[in-house]
Amino acid sequence: MIALPASARALRVFQVIWVIGFLVGTTTHTADLIVGGLNAYSAFPLGVRLFWVTLTILDPATAALIIFRRRSGIVLGIAVIIADIAVNWTVFATVGGLSSFGVISQSLFAVFIFVTARSLWIGFGQSSPRECTNLNREA
């Protein structure tokens, strides 16, 4: 096995963390629906309920696109996390029912996404992970 250069390893770590983060979201919303059915979010406004159910599709779609190194996954991931933290912080502040740990950890994940998106964008433009050695020079 050939060792990847440091920038390619960093890109791979970023990619894995993005995938894990969006799969955590997938698992959370899927578990909510398995346990609570379609009424899982019945204590919340209809728009919020629909959004959270939609995340059971958007989160794994984002993870899949990132796994396959598609730039569209970066765009979708940014859009999803912006919408998600906006909805969750609004619900947290106005309706309640969400844990502070959840909204804070999700916000930290959003910061990670914003900080690493450019590197992933550049890296995903390369044809293979080994060609990502120019990440530091291009960044």
N, C-alpha and C positions, 0 to 999 in steps of 0.2 A: 504494500500500500504506500502511495506517495503522500508525504506530509504536505498539507496545504500551507501556503504563506500566511503570515499573521492576519493580513487584511481579509483573506478568504475565510479564515477561521472565524474572525469577528463577524463577517457577513453571515456565516452559517449559524453562529450563536444568535444573532439578531433574528434570523429567519425562524429558528426553533422557538425563541421566546414569543414572537408574534403568533406562531401556530398554537403554542400552549395557551397563550392568553385568550385567543378566540375559541379554542376548544373548551376552556373553562367556562366561558359564556354559553357555549352550546350545551354543555353538561348541566349548568345551572338552570337554564330555561327548559331544557328537555325534562329534567327531574321535576321541576315545578309542574309541568303539564302531565307527567305520569302520575304524580301524587294527587294533584288537584283537578285534573281534567281541564276542560275548557273554562271552568270557573276558577282556575288557579289564581287569577288576579282580580277576582270579582270585587275586592275592596277598593280598587283603583278606577279612575276614569276610563271610559271606553277607549279613547285614543292611546292611552298608556298601555292598556291591556293588549290592543292590537299590535302596538309597536313591539312589546316584549315577546309576543307569540311570533312575530315576523323574524325576530332575532334567532329563532331556532333554524331558520333557513340562511339568513345573512352571515351569522357567525361561522358555520361550517363552510359556507361558500368562500368566505374570506380565507379561512385556513387552507382550503384546497388550492386556491389560486396562489397563495404564498408558497405552499409546498412545491407547486409546479413552476415557481419562479416567474409568475406573471405580474407585470406591472399593474394590471387592472386590480390585482389583489391589494396592492398598496393604496390605490385610490379608494377602493371599496372599504378597506380597513380604516382609513382616515375618516371617511364619511360616517361609517358605523360608530366609531368611537366618539366622534364629536356629537352625533345625535344621541348616543347612549348616555354620555355624561351630562349632556344638557337635560335630557328627560329625567335621569336619575337624581341629579342635584335639585331640579325643580320639584320633583315628587318629595324628596327628602326635606326640602325647606317648606313646602306648602301642605302636603298631605300627611307625610310621615310614613312609617311602616318599613323603611329601609334602614339597614345598619350603617353607622358611620364608617365602620371598617370597609364595607362594600364600596361605598361611594369614594372613599379616599384611596383604596387600593386600585380601583378602576381608574381614578384620575392619575395615579402614578403610572399605570400602564399606558394611559394616553400620552403622558409626557415622554415615556420611552418610545412610543410609536412616532411622535413628532421628531424626536432627536435622531432616530435611526432610519426614518423613511428615505432620506436622500441617499444614504449609503446603500440601502436595498435597491432603490431605483437605479443607481449606477451599476450595482452588481448584477441586477437582473437583466441589464442591457448587454452583459457579457454572455458569450455562448456557453461558457462552462465555469464552474466555481474556481478552477485553477487560473482563469484569466482575470480574476478579480484582484490581482496583485497591484493594479494601478489605482485602487480605491483611495489610498492615502494621498497619492499625487494629484488625483482629480478632485478630491474633496476640498 
